Amino acid sequence: MIRANKIIDRSSTALGTGLVALDVILNGAPTTPAKLCAGGSCGNVLTILSYLGWCSKPIARLADNNATQSLFKDFEQFGVNTSLITTSSDGKTPIIIHRILKDNDGNSQHKFEFKIPGTGTWLPMYKPVLANFVDTITEKQPKCEVFYFDRVSRSTIDLAKHYAKNGALIVFEPSSLKDDKQTLECLSLAHIIKFSSDRINNYSELFPKANGFLEIQTLGKEGLQYRLKSGKTQEWTKVPSFNFDNVKDAAGAGDWCTAGIISQLGQHGLASFLDSCEKRIVDALKVGQALGGINCLFDGARGIMYNIDADILNELLESVIKNEHSLSLPENSAKTQILTVSNLEFNTLL
C-alpha cells in the first residue's frame, strides 16, 4: 500500500522562491464574502509541505502592506516559517483573483484575474528577490533538503547553485519557457522538472533528451507522464489520473501534486532521491495525483487544509489509491480557518 510519508519532527526543510501571492477567492453571488489566503505556485507548494510536516521557508520580496499581513496570517496558522521573506516599500505582494464559476451544465470552472474588478487597474505582480540578497539568505539558511522554484531570475539561479552544492534536491516548475540563457541554466540545475501541457506543449520538441533526472508533464484529466534521464529511451510513460465525483474546483491540483511528490522523494535531499527505484518514483507520482484529486473536492487551491486535519489525510489517500471513486469525506476537522472579508475593497490591500 502506498502511504504518504509522515514527518512529525520537521527535520526536513524545504525552501522555495517564486510566485508567493495573496489569493482572493470569489465564489457565488457578489454578496458572498471574499476569501483571502496565501497563494501562488511557490506559496501553495511551501504551505502544503508545512501542512504535511515539513519545515517550510519561502523566500520572497514582498510589500509592507495589508495584503502581506493577510498572507502572513494564513502562513502562520499552517506553521510556515517567514524568516526569509523581506517586506519593504520597494517589494511587491502579488494579488490574484481566483474566481470559481459554473458552466451551462453545472460543472465547476475557475479563472484567474489580475485586474481590479470594475476599474481594470492592474493588481501588483511578482518581483524577484534581489541578487545581492542571496548571501544573506544562504548565511541564515546554509542547507536544506529541497529547494523549489517556479520563476527564473539571477537570484534564483544563485540560490539553486548554492543548495545543490550542499546536497539539496532541486525542483523547477516553470510556468513558461523562454529561449534564453537563464532558462537553460535553470533546466540544467534542476533534478526534477515538472510542467503543465497546457502551458508548455512543445517541451519534447525542444528537448528530445531529458534535462532533469526526473521530468513530469501533467496532462489535466488525463493524468501525467514522466521520463527518466537514466532511462534506456527518452520515451514518456503515462500514469493515469484518479477519477472523482463532485469536483468543486480544480485550482491547486498541480501544486498538491508537486508537494506530494516532494514529500515522498525529497525528505533526505538529493542522495536519497538518486537511490530511488522507478517503482518508488511512480508511487510518489500517484500520491501527488491523489492529493491533487482530493483537493478538487473543495473550493480554493488549498481547500483540503481548511476542511481536513492532516492526521486523517492518509486514510483518504489510501481510499483514493484503492480507486474508491466515491470518497466518504469527514466532517470539517481542520483547526484552521480561512480569512473572509465582506464587501472587499481592493485598495485596502495595497
C-alpha positions in Angstrom: 0.0 0.0 0.0 1.2 3.4 -1.0 1.2 5.8 2.0 2.2 9.3 2.4 5.4 9.8 4.4 4.6 11.3 7.7 7.1 13.6 9.3 6.4 14.7 12.9 9.7 16.4 13.8 10.0 18.8 10.9 13.6 17.6 10.4 13.3 18.0 6.6 13.5 21.6 5.3 12.1 22.9 2.1 13.0 26.3 0.8 11.3 27.9 -2.2 11.2 31.1 -4.2 9.0 32.3 -7.0 5.3 33.3 -7.0 4.2 34.0 -3.4 0.9 35.8 -3.7 -2.4 36.6 -1.9 -5.3 34.8 -3.4 -8.7 36.4 -3.3 -11.3 33.7 -3.8 -14.6 34.8 -5.2 -17.4 32.2 -5.3 -21.1 32.8 -6.0 -23.1 36.0 -5.6 -21.4 39.4 -5.1 -22.6 39.3 -1.5 -20.6 36.2 -0.8 -17.5 37.2 1.4 -14.2 37.1 -0.4 -11.7 34.5 1.0 -8.1 35.6 1.5 -5.3 33.1 1.6 -1.7 32.6 0.7 -1.3 31.5 -2.9 0.9 31.4 -6.0 2.6 28.2 -7.0 5.6 28.7 -4.6 3.3 29.9 -1.8 1.0 26.9 -2.2 3.7 24.2 -2.5 5.6 25.5 0.6 2.4 25.8 2.6 1.2 22.3 1.7 4.6 20.9 2.6 4.3 22.6 6.0 0.9 21.1 6.4 2.4 17.7 5.6 5.0 18.1 8.3 8.0 19.8 6.7 9.9 22.8 8.0 8.9 25.2 5.2 10.6 28.5 4.4 9.5 30.6 1.4 11.9 33.2 0.1 10.2 36.3 -1.2 10.4 40.1 -1.6 7.0 41.5 -0.6 5.5 44.8 0.1 4.8 46.2 3.5 1.0 46.4 3.2 -2.3 44.8 4.2 -2.0 42.1 1.5 1.2 40.9 3.1 -0.3 40.9 6.6 -3.2 38.8 5.3 -0.8 36.4 3.6 1.3 36.1 6.8 -1.8 35.3 8.9 -2.5 32.4 6.6 1.1 31.2 6.6 1.3 31.4 10.4 -1.7 29.1 11.1 0.0 26.4 9.0 3.4 26.8 10.6 5.1 28.3 7.6 8.4 30.0 8.6 8.5 33.5 7.2 12.1 34.4 8.3 13.4 34.5 4.8 10.7 36.9 3.5 11.5 40.6 3.3 8.9 43.3 3.4 9.7 46.8 2.2 8.3 49.7 0.2 10.1 48.5 -3.0 8.7 45.0 -2.7 5.6 43.7 -4.3 2.9 41.4 -3.0 1.1 39.9 -6.0 -2.6 39.7 -5.7 -4.5 37.1 -7.8 -8.3 36.9 -8.0 -9.4 33.3 -8.1 -13.0 33.2 -9.4 -15.0 30.0 -9.1 -17.8 29.6 -11.7 -20.2 27.1 -13.1 -20.7 26.4 -16.8 -24.1 25.8 -18.5 -24.0 22.2 -17.5 -23.3 23.0 -13.8 -19.7 21.9 -14.0 -17.2 23.7 -11.9 -14.8 26.1 -13.7 -12.2 28.6 -12.4 -10.3 31.5 -13.8 -7.6 33.8 -12.6 -7.8 37.6 -12.9 -5.1 40.1 -12.4 -7.0 43.4 -12.6 -9.3 45.1 -10.0 -12.9 44.4 -11.0 -14.8 47.4 -12.2 -11.7 49.7 -12.6 -9.4 47.5 -14.8 -6.4 48.6 -12.7 -3.6 46.0 -12.7 -3.0 44.3 -9.4 0.6 44.0 -8.1 2.7 41.5 -9.9 5.8 39.3 -8.9 9.2 40.8 -8.2 12.2 38.5 -7.7 14.5 38.6 -4.7 17.5 40.8 -5.4 20.7 39.0 -6.4 22.7 41.0 -3.8 20.5 39.5 -1.0 21.4 35.9 -1.8 24.4 35.8 0.5 22.2 37.0 3.4 19.8 34.2 2.7 22.4 31.4 2.5 24.1 32.7 5.7 20.8 32.4 7.5 19.9 29.1 5.9 23.1 27.3 4.7 21.4 23.9 3.8 18.0 22.4 3.1 16.7 19.1 1.8 14.7 20.6 -1.1 14.9 23.8 -3.0 11.8 24.6 -5.1 11.4 27.4 -7.6 8.8 28.4 -10.3 10.3 31.6 -11.7 13.6 32.4 -13.5 15.9 35.1 -12.2 19.6 35.6 -11.4 19.0 35.3 -7.6 17.0 32.0 -8.1 19.9 30.5 -10.1 22.4 31.6 -7.5 20.3 30.1 -4.7 19.8 26.8 -6.6 23.5 26.5 -7.3 24.3 27.0 -3.6 21.8 24.5 -2.3 22.6 21.9 -5.0 26.3 22.1 -3.9 25.1 21.4 -0.3 23.1 18.3 -1.2 19.6 19.6 -1.8 17.1 18.2 -4.3 16.4 21.0 -6.8 12.8 21.1 -8.1 11.9 23.5 -11.0 8.3 24.1 -12.1 8.3 26.5 -15.0 5.1 28.2 -16.0 6.6 29.0 -19.4 9.8 28.5 -21.3 11.9 31.2 -22.8 14.8 30.5 -25.2 17.4 32.4 -23.1 20.5 31.6 -21.1 18.9 31.9 -17.7 16.1 29.4 -18.5 18.5 26.9 -19.9 20.7 27.3 -16.8 17.7 26.6 -14.6 16.9 23.5 -16.6 20.5 22.3 -16.3 20.4 22.8 -12.5 17.1 21.1 -11.7 16.9 17.4 -10.7 13.1 17.3 -11.0 11.4 19.4 -13.7 7.6 19.5 -13.7 5.3 21.4 -16.0 1.8 21.5 -17.4 1.0 20.6 -21.0 -1.5 23.5 -21.0 1.3 26.0 -20.5 4.2 24.2 -22.2 3.2 21.8 -25.0 6.4 21.7 -27.0 8.9 20.5 -24.4 9.7 17.2 -26.1 10.4 19.0 -29.4 12.7 21.5 -27.7 14.4 18.8 -25.6 14.3 15.3 -27.1 16.5 14.2 -24.2 15.8 14.8 -20.6 17.4 17.7 -18.8 16.5 16.6 -15.2 16.8 13.2 -13.6 13.0 13.1 -13.5 10.7 15.1 -15.8 7.0 15.3 -15.3 4.4 16.6 -17.7 0.9 17.0 -16.3 -2.0 16.3 -18.6 -5.0 17.6 -16.8 -7.8 15.0 -16.5 -5.6 12.5 -18.4 -3.1 12.3 -15.6 0.6 12.8 -16.2 3.6 11.3 -18.0 7.2 11.1 -16.9 10.6 10.3 -18.2 13.9 9.5 -16.5 17.3 10.7 -17.6 18.7 7.3 -16.8 16.2 5.5 -19.0 17.3 3.5 -21.9 15.0 5.5 -24.1 13.6 9.0 -23.8 10.0 7.9 -24.2 7.4 9.2 -21.8 5.5 6.8 -19.6 1.9 7.7 -18.7 0.4 7.5 -15.2 -3.4 7.8 -15.5 -5.3 10.1 -13.1 -7.8 9.1 -10.4 -11.5 9.8 -11.1 -13.5 11.8 -8.7 -17.2 12.6 -8.3 -18.5 16.0 -7.1 -15.5 18.1 -8.2 -15.8 21.6 -6.9 -12.6 23.4 -8.0 -9.6 22.1 -9.9 -7.4 25.0 -9.0 -4.3 24.0 -7.0 -4.3 20.3 -8.1 -0.9 20.7 -9.6 0.5 22.3 -6.5 -0.7 19.5 -4.4 0.8 17.0 -6.9 4.1 18.8 -6.7 4.1 18.9 -2.9 3.1 15.2 -2.7 6.0 14.2 -4.9 8.5 16.3 -3.0 7.2 14.9 0.3 7.7 11.3 -0.9 11.1 11.7 -2.7 12.9 14.6 -1.1 12.9 14.0 2.7 16.7 13.3 2.7 17.8 15.5 -0.1 19.3 14.6 -3.4 21.2 11.5 -2.3 18.0 9.5 -1.3 16.2 10.7 -4.4 19.0 9.3 -6.6 18.7 6.0 -4.8 15.0 5.7 -5.7 14.0 2.9 -8.0 11.4 3.6 -10.7 8.6 2.0 -8.7 9.2 4.3 -5.8 9.1 7.3 -8.2 5.8 6.1 -9.7 4.3 5.5 -6.2 5.3 9.1 -5.4 3.6 10.4 -8.6 0.4 8.6 -7.6 0.5 10.1 -4.1 0.8 13.5 -5.7 -2.1 12.8 -8.1 -4.2 11.6 -5.3 -3.6 14.7 -3.2 -4.4 16.9 -6.2 -7.7 15.0 -6.8 -8.8 15.2 -3.2 -8.2 19.0 -3.2 -10.6 19.2 -6.2 -13.4 18.3 -3.9 -13.1 21.7 -2.1 -13.0 25.3 -3.1 -9.7 27.0 -3.4 -6.1 26.0 -4.3 -5.6 24.5 -0.8 -9.1 23.7 0.2 -8.1 20.5 1.9 -6.3 22.4 4.6 -9.3 24.3 5.8 -11.5 21.1 6.0 -9.4 18.1 6.8 -6.9 17.7 9.6 -3.5 16.4 8.4 -3.7 13.4 10.8 -6.5 11.8 8.8 -5.3 12.6 5.3 -3.5 9.2 5.0 -6.9 7.4 5.3 -8.3 9.4 2.4 -5.1 8.8 0.3 -5.4 5.1 0.8 -9.1 5.2 -0.3 -8.1 7.1 -3.5 -5.2 4.9 -4.3 -7.5 1.8 -3.9 -9.5 3.6 -6.6 -12.6 4.2 -4.5 -14.2 6.9 -6.6 -16.8 8.0 -4.0 -14.9 9.2 -1.0 -16.6 9.5 2.3 -15.3 12.9 3.4 -15.2 13.5 7.2 -16.9 16.5 8.7 -14.8 19.6 8.9 -12.0 18.6 11.3 -9.5 21.3 10.5 -8.2 23.5 13.2 -7.7 26.4 10.8 -10.0 29.0 9.2 -9.8 30.9 6.0 -9.9 34.7 6.4 -13.1 36.2 4.9 -13.9 39.8 4.1 -17.3 41.1 3.2 -17.6 43.9 0.6 -13.9 43.8 -0.1 -12.3 47.0 -1.4 -9.1 46.0 -3.2 -7.5 49.4 -2.4 -7.4 48.5 1.3 -5.0 45.6 0.5 -2.5 47.8 -1.4 
